[in-house]
Amino acid sequence: MQAKWNGEERRAGLSEEQIDAIAERAAAHALRKVYEEVGRSTVKFILWVVGAGVLAAFAYLTATGKLK
């Protein structure tokens, strides 16, 4: 249970509009970071699959004698 704060206001005199603007910018920044991380993960996965495919093709061509 959270107790009610009876102390001094600590928002440095920011208006509600300023607080909302700061919160919106912070949310947009956090969302941008999430999208960047998802993009990086997707690219890493695609590169991993392509690399595995190249290795599999190399092994197949070597095993069948088509690559010397």
Secondary structure, DSSP 4 states (H G I P E B T S, - for coil): -PPPP-S---STT--HHHHHHHHHHHHHHHHHHHHHHHHHHHHHHHHHHHHHHHHHHHHHHHHTTS--
